[in-house]
Amino acid sequence: MDDQTRIEIEAAAFRRLQRHLMEERKDVQNIDMMNLAGFCRNCLARWYQEAAAEHGIEMSKDDGREAFYGMPFSEWKSKYQTDASAEKQAEFKVAFDENVTKKS
């Protein structure tokens, strides 16, 4: 497989993951994703922002989230985010530290 084809396939797989999370599984909460998998929609938005920066494109955290979510993050939260239990919040602190803080 040539590099351009590989890049196009990887991009298509990313877009499919994004569509799955944003359209088909709005019910899955970010905190559950982070607690189970060590990443969530916000991580994907941050990775998008970081990739843009690698190409010389400045993008704020909010711009990266809007690009991934397809709407301002505040709008997504008001439409789809539910309250997390104290147990899930405690698990999240551990997951965030292990998967985000230590890698920064």
C-alpha contacts under 8 A as a table, 3 or more apart, distances in Angstrom:
res1	aa1	res2	aa2	distance
1	M	5	T	6.52
1	M	6	R	6.51
2	D	5	T	5.51
2	D	6	R	6.32
3	D	6	R	5.05
3	D	7	I	6.14
4	Q	7	I	5.10
4	Q	8	E	6.21
5	T	8	E	5.07
5	T	9	I	6.15
6	R	9	I	5.12
6	R	10	E	6.09
7	I	10	E	5.09
7	I	11	A	6.07
8	E	11	A	5.07
8	E	12	A	6.12
9	I	12	A	5.04
9	I	13	A	6.18
10	E	13	A	5.09
10	E	14	F	6.23
11	A	14	F	5.05
11	A	15	R	6.18
12	A	15	R	5.08
12	A	16	R	6.16
13	A	16	R	5.04
13	A	17	L	6.23
14	F	17	L	5.08
14	F	18	Q	6.14
15	R	18	Q	4.98
15	R	19	R	6.09
16	R	19	R	5.07
16	R	20	H	6.05
17	L	20	H	5.06
17	L	21	L	6.24
18	Q	21	L	5.25
18	Q	22	M	5.93
18	Q	68	F	7.29
19	R	22	M	5.10
19	R	23	E	5.45
19	R	24	E	6.97
20	H	23	E	5.61
20	H	24	E	4.87
20	H	25	R	6.06
21	L	24	E	6.02
21	L	25	R	5.00
21	L	26	K	6.19
21	L	28	V	7.79
21	L	41	R	7.67
22	M	25	R	6.37
22	M	26	K	5.73
22	M	69	Y	6.64
23	E	26	K	6.08
25	R	28	V	5.60
26	K	29	Q	7.42
26	K	80	Y	6.51
27	D	80	Y	7.01
28	V	32	D	6.95
28	V	33	M	7.32
29	Q	32	D	5.30
29	Q	33	M	6.49
29	Q	81	Q	6.52
29	Q	82	T	7.45
30	N	33	M	5.04
30	N	34	M	6.12
30	N	40	C	5.15
30	N	41	R	6.27
30	N	42	N	7.62
31	I	34	M	5.12
31	I	35	N	6.00
31	I	40	C	7.34
31	I	84	A	7.61
31	I	88	K	7.16
31	I	89	Q	7.61
31	I	92	F	6.32
32	D	35	N	5.09
32	D	36	L	6.04
32	D	88	K	7.59
33	M	36	L	5.26
33	M	37	A	5.48
33	M	38	G	6.80
33	M	39	F	6.12
33	M	40	C	5.25
34	M	37	A	5.36
34	M	38	G	4.36
34	M	39	F	4.56
34	M	40	C	5.25
34	M	92	F	6.65
34	M	95	A	6.36
34	M	96	F	7.22
35	N	38	G	5.93
35	N	39	F	7.90
35	N	88	K	7.65
35	N	91	E	6.14
35	N	92	F	5.52
35	N	95	A	5.61
37	A	40	C	7.79
38	G	95	A	6.01
38	G	96	F	7.28
38	G	98	E	7.93
38	G	99	N	5.64
39	F	42	N	7.79
39	F	43	C	5.65
39	F	44	L	7.54
39	F	99	N	7.30
40	C	43	C	5.20
40	C	44	L	6.48
41	R	44	L	5.04
41	R	45	A	6.19
41	R	68	F	7.82
41	R	69	Y	7.89
42	N	45	A	4.95
42	N	46	R	6.12
42	N	65	R	6.68
43	C	46	R	4.95
43	C	47	W	6.09
44	L	47	W	5.01
44	L	48	Y	6.14
44	L	68	F	7.43
45	A	48	Y	4.99
45	A	49	Q	6.23
45	A	61	K	7.99
45	A	64	G	5.27
45	A	65	R	4.93
45	A	67	A	7.37
45	A	68	F	5.33
45	A	69	Y	7.77
46	R	49	Q	4.91
46	R	50	E	6.10
46	R	61	K	6.86
46	R	64	G	6.31
46	R	65	R	7.19
47	W	50	E	4.96
47	W	51	A	6.07
48	Y	51	A	5.13
48	Y	52	A	6.24
48	Y	64	G	6.36
48	Y	68	F	7.56
49	Q	52	A	5.11
49	Q	53	A	6.31
49	Q	59	M	5.97
49	Q	60	S	7.37
49	Q	61	K	7.02
49	Q	63	D	7.93
49	Q	64	G	4.99
50	E	53	A	5.02
50	E	54	E	6.31
51	A	54	E	5.05
51	A	55	H	6.63
52	A	55	H	5.17
52	A	56	G	6.51
52	A	57	I	5.02
52	A	58	E	6.82
52	A	59	M	7.07
53	A	56	G	4.91
53	A	57	I	4.87
53	A	58	E	5.55
53	A	59	M	7.06
54	E	57	I	7.30
59	M	63	D	5.74
59	M	64	G	6.21
60	S	63	D	4.98
60	S	64	G	6.16
61	K	64	G	5.14
61	K	65	R	6.24
62	D	65	R	5.11
62	D	66	E	6.10
62	D	72	P	7.35
62	D	73	F	7.23
63	D	66	E	5.08
63	D	67	A	6.09
64	G	67	A	5.10
64	G	68	F	6.31
65	R	68	F	5.13
65	R	69	Y	5.76
65	R	70	G	7.93
65	R	71	M	7.97
65	R	72	P	7.05
65	R	73	F	6.18
66	E	69	Y	5.07
66	E	70	G	5.28
66	E	71	M	4.93
66	E	72	P	4.84
66	E	73	F	6.14
67	A	70	G	5.43
67	A	71	M	7.31
69	Y	72	P	7.12
69	Y	73	F	6.82
69	Y	76	W	7.32
71	M	75	E	6.58
71	M	76	W	6.78
72	P	75	E	5.35
72	P	76	W	6.61
73	F	76	W	5.02
73	F	77	K	6.14
74	S	77	K	5.12
74	S	78	S	6.24
75	E	78	S	5.20
75	E	79	K	6.21
76	W	79	K	5.22
76	W	80	Y	5.82
76	W	81	Q	7.12
77	K	80	Y	5.45
77	K	81	Q	4.68
77	K	82	T	7.98
78	S	81	Q	6.28
84	A	87	E	8.00
84	A	88	K	6.00
84	A	89	Q	6.38
85	S	88	K	5.23
85	S	89	Q	6.26
86	A	89	Q	5.02
86	A	90	A	6.18
87	E	90	A	5.18
87	E	91	E	6.29
88	K	91	E	5.02
88	K	92	F	6.03
89	Q	92	F	4.93
89	Q	93	K	6.39
90	A	93	K	5.27
90	A	94	V	6.78
91	E	94	V	5.33
91	E	95	A	6.23
92	F	95	A	4.93
92	F	96	F	5.78
93	K	96	F	5.22
93	K	97	D	6.13
94	V	97	D	5.20
94	V	98	E	6.15
95	A	98	E	5.11
95	A	99	N	5.87
95	A	100	V	7.90
96	F	99	N	5.24
96	F	100	V	5.21
96	F	101	T	6.40
97	D	100	V	5.68
97	D	101	T	4.71
97	D	102	K	6.06
98	E	101	T	6.49
98	E	102	K	5.83
98	E	103	K	7.86
99	N	102	K	6.43
99	N	103	K	6.47
100	V	103	K	5.33
100	V	104	S	6.24
101	T	104	S	5.39
